[in-house]
Amino acid sequence: MNRYELRLLLYTTVAAFAALYAPQPILPRLAADFGVSPSDASLLISATMIPLGLAPVIYGYLIEAVPARLVLLWAIALLIAGQLLFALTDHYGVLLAARLLQGLAFPATFTAIMTYCSTSATRESVRRVIGYYVAATILGGFGGRLLSGVIASAFSWRETFLLLALMLSLSFVLILRLPGGKRIDFARLDRRAISRVLGHAPARYGLLVIFCVFFTFASLLNALPFNLRENDAGISDFVISLVYAGYIVGVVVALQVARISRLLGGDLRVIQTGLVLFAAGTALFALPGTVTAITVMFVFVTGMFMVHSTLSGFLNHIAAEHKGVVNGLYISFYYSGGAIGSWLPTLVYSRFGWQLFICVLLGVCALAGYFAYRLSVALRDA
């Protein structure tokens, strides 16, 4: 893989993840403009995560052995169409349909990019290239949130999605120059393989940990803009987007996770420490104030990415077989947790308030801690 190809793929990754998360900080504005509840507005995030959660189950049957460049071109075209629909519509139903359309394209986009990264890099450089990819996903997630907040404050929220459509259009044109021979090898998840993986107690408990963690993570990041606006009616979309600045610490954690593991004495210790920080961050969000939220976000995100950056590799390490199925199930549990968490707990927030909402999320964190404990017991007894 030459530098041009790597930079193009990383740019496309940043643009795609920006498109995925751009609506999040402006959900209160979208809810007000379209006259919908916070839980309905949160569906704009859930709508894109549902296909991501289902992708490992169905995409192996749809895009197996299809040229990666062709998949990427079609997926980017769907993302562009979704951005334009989102920017131009005056109807919430169309807004939601645009996000569902994009949700179908995100799994194919990310899979095609990872195919290029894993097959084009040399054996010595593949881990470094995948590290760059993970960093690009985090930069894109933060960049999309910041971009929408800045533009919505200066102009209107619609310009954000027109700009993202333009960024993705540039990707589409440049992708035409990528080599076209590589094919996607998307592991199918058949029932017998799934049963064997879930029958392995450490793998099962590890998957339940990441489900609970991303459930909580997605839920809090979706509801937080509504809480900030509730506490300060004059807060701007730009300031709300700045609260997500702590997200950038995920880049450092993702790139230094091997060193963190050595310092703490192993991957399991990293996961356990990450869960403690994650739960502490969740609890501290109960405190009022925008400055407090900005500060706490660094703790919250550090804990999240300590768990996420470690757990996938850890499950691969302990899996005796079906590593592709383990990875597929990891993605499915991760985004299924995000899809449900993006919507369901906001109903609690809408009806019972922020403090009870935080208590519910702390209950899910406790459940994640219980599953991590069972994971350690299962490993000890294996």
N, C-alpha and C positions, 0 to 999 in steps of 0.2 A: 504494500500500500504506500503510494507516494504522499507527499505532504498536501498536495491539492485535494486528493480524494479524502484524506482524513479531515482536513479543515472543512470541506463541503459537508461531510457527514455530521460533524460536530455542530456546524451552523444549522443544519436541518434539524438536528436533535433539539437545539436550543429553541428554534422557531416553533417546533411542534409542541414541546412542553410549555412554552409560553402561551400557545393557543389553548392548551388543555386547562391551564389554571388562571387565565386572564380574567374571567368573570368573577372570581372569588371575592376580591376586596370591594367590588362595586355591587355586590348582591343587594344591599339595602337600597341603592339607587334604582336598580332594575326592578325590585319588588314595588317600590313607590311608583315608578313610571308605568308599570304594567298592571298595577293594582292587585298584586297577589301577596300571599302570606310569606313569611320567612321560609317555612317548610317547602312551599311550592317553588320559591326562588332557588332553594338549595337543590332542587331536582336538576337544575342546569349543570351541576357538578356530577350528581349521581348518574345522569343520563350518559355521560361519557365513560364512566367507570364500569357500568354494567357490562358493556361489550368487552372491556379489558379483563373483567373477571371471567367471562365465558370463553374468551379467545382460546385458551389452551385446549378446551374441550372440542370446539368446532373448527378452528382455523386449520388444524392439521389435515382436515378432510377437504378444505377449500383451496389452500394455496401451496400444498406440498409439491415440491419440485418445480414451482413456477419461477421464472427468472426474477431475481431480487429487484433489478432495476425496473421491470414492468410493474411489479407490485408497488414499488415505491412511487412511481409516477402516478398510478391510479389513486393511491392513497392520498398523495399530496393534492391531487386534483379535487378529491372529495373534501379535504380539509379547507381548500380555498373556497369551494362552493358553500360550505358551511359557514365560513367567516363572512362571506358576502350576504348570505341570508340573515345571519345574526345582526349584521350592521344595518340592514335596510328594512327589516320588518317592523310593523307596528302591532303585531299580534303575538301574545305570549305562546300560543300553540305552535306558531311557526318558529319562534325562538327555541322552544324545546325540541322541535323536530330537527332544527339545524344542529343542535348539540348531539342528538342521537345519530345523525348522519356522520358527524365527526367521530363519534364514539366507535363507529364501525371501521373507521380509517386508522385510528390511533394504533391498535394492535398490529396491523399490517405494517405501518410505518416503522414502529420500534423494532419489530422482528426483522424487517428487511435491513435496517441500519446495523443491527447487531450481527446479521449474517455477513455483511460486508466487513465489519470490524473483525470478526472472529476468523473469517476465511482469507482475508487479504493480508493480515498482519503475519509476521514471522512468528514462529513458536516462542522465540525469546522475548518478543515485544507484545504478545497478545494480551497479557495481563495489564501492561501499561496502557494499551489502547482502550481496553474495557474500562480501566480506571478513568481515562479521559471521558469516555461515554457517560459514566455515572456522574462525573462532575458536570458534564454538559446538561444532563437532565435536571440537576439541582439548580444550575444557573438559569436554565430556561424557566423552571417553576417560579423562581424568585423574580426573574426579569419580566415575565408575563404579568405577575401581580403588580410590580412596580410600574410597569408601562401603563396598565389600565388605570391605575390611580392617578398618575401624572397627567395623562391625556384627558381623563374625565374631569379633573379639576380645572385644567386650562381650557378645554373645548367642550366636548361632550363624549359620552362613553362610546358612541358609534364609531368615532374616528379610530379608536383603539383597534377595532376588528377590521377596519379597512386597511390599516397599516400592517396588521398581521397577515392579511390576505396578500398584500404586496410582498412581504418578506417571504412567504411561502411560494409565491409565484417566481421569485428569484431562485429559490431552491429547485423548483420544477425545471426551469430552463437549464440550470447548471447540472442537474442530475442526468440530463441527456448526454453529458460527456463522460459519465461513468462507464466502465466496462460492463458489457451485458451478459457475460457468460455465467455468472454465479447464480446458484439456485438456492431457494430456501428449503431447509430441512427442518420442518416444524414437527416435533415429536407428537404423535397421536397419543391421546390418553384413553386406552381401552380399559374396560371394566376390571379385568383381572389384574392388570398392572396397578390400577388405582387401589384396588382392594389390598394388594400386597404391600404397597407403600403405607396406606393408612393403618394396616395391621401391624406395622412396625412402630411400637409405642414412642420412641424418641422422635421419629419423623412426624407422627400424628400430633404430639404435643407442641413441637416446634411450629407446625403450621397453624395451630390454634393460637399460639403466642402472636404471630404476625397478623393474624386476623384481628385480634383484640387491639393490638397496637395501632394498626392503620385505621380501624374503626374509630378509635379515640382521636387520632391525629386529624383525620378528615373532618370529623364532627366538630372539633373545637375550631379549626381554621375556617370552617364554613359559618359557624355561629358568631365568631368573634367580631366581624364587622358590624353585625346587628347590635351586639352589646356595646361596642364603642359608640355607635350612633345613638343608642338609647341613653348612655351616660352623658353624652355631649352632642346635642342636636346640631351644633355648628361645626362639628369636625369635618374636614374635607376628605375627599376620596384619596388625595395624595398622602395625607397623614395616616389614614387607615392602611394604605399600601406600605408605608414605612414600618408599620408594626411587624411586617413579615421579613424585615431585614435580617433577623436572627436565622432565617432559613439558609443564609449563605454559609453558616458554620458547617452545614452538612457537607460542603465540598471538602473542607479540611478533614472532617471525620472519615469520609469515604476514602480519601487518599492516604490517610494515616492509620487505617484500622488495623493493619498488620502490626504496626509498632505499638498501638494501644493494647493489642492482644498480648504482646510480649511483656509489656509493663504490668498488666493486671494479672498475668499468670494463666492465660488461656482464653479461648473464645467464649466458653460458658460464663466465665467471670465478666467478660465484656457485656454479654447479654444481660446478666443480672444487674450489673452496675447501670447499664443503660435504662433498664426498667425502673430502677429507683429514681434516677434523674427525670425520667419521663413522667412518672407519677408525681414527683415533687413539682415539676413544672405545671402539670395539670392542676394541682391543688392551688398553686400560687396565682393562677389566672382568676381565682375567686376574688383576689384583691382588686379594688377599683383603680382606675387611672391609666391613661395612655402610655405614660413613661414606664409605668410598672409593666404593662403588657409588652412593650418593646424589650425590656430587660429580661423578663421571664421567658420570652420566645427563644432566647439563646440557650437556656437550660433545657427547655422542652424539645427543641430541635436536636440538640446534642444527644439527648437520651434516645430519641427516635432513630437517629441515624447510626448510633452505636449498635442498636438492636438490628436494624434493617441491613446495614452493611456487613454485619457479621453472620447473621442467622442463615442466609441463603448458602453461603460457602460452607458453613458448619454442617448444615443438613446434607450437602453434597459429600462432605468428608465422611460422615457416619453412614451414608447409604451404601449398602453392599451391592445393590443393583438398581436398575431403573432410574439412573440419575436424570435423564431427560424428563421422565414423568415427575420426579421430585421437583424439578425446576418449573414444570408446567403447573403443578399443583400449588407451588409457592406463589406464582403470579396470580393464579385463580383465587387463592385465599386472601392474598394481599388486596387485590382490587375489589373483591366481593365485600371485604370488610369496609373498604373505602366507600363503595356504592351505598351500602346500608347505613354506614355511619354519617355520610353526608346528608342524609335525609331524616332518618328515624329520630335521633335525639333532638333535632331542632323542633319536633313536635312538643317534646318535654319543655324546651326553652320557651316556646311560644305560649304554652298554657300555664307553666308553673314558675318560670323565671330562671335567672342565671345561676343562682346558688344551687338549686336542686339539679339543674343541668350538669353542673360541675360534679355534684355528688354521684350522679349516674355514671359519668365518665370515670370517676375514681373507682367505682364498683367494677367497671370493665378493666381498669388497670390492675385491680386486685385479682381479677380472673386471669389476666395475663401472667401475673406473678405466680399464681397457683399452677398454671400450665408449665411455666418455666421450672418450678420446683418438681413437678411430675416428670419433666424432661430429664432433670439431673438424676432423679431416682431411677428412671428407666435405664439410663446410661450406666449407672452404678450396678444395677442388677443384671445387665446384659451379659 
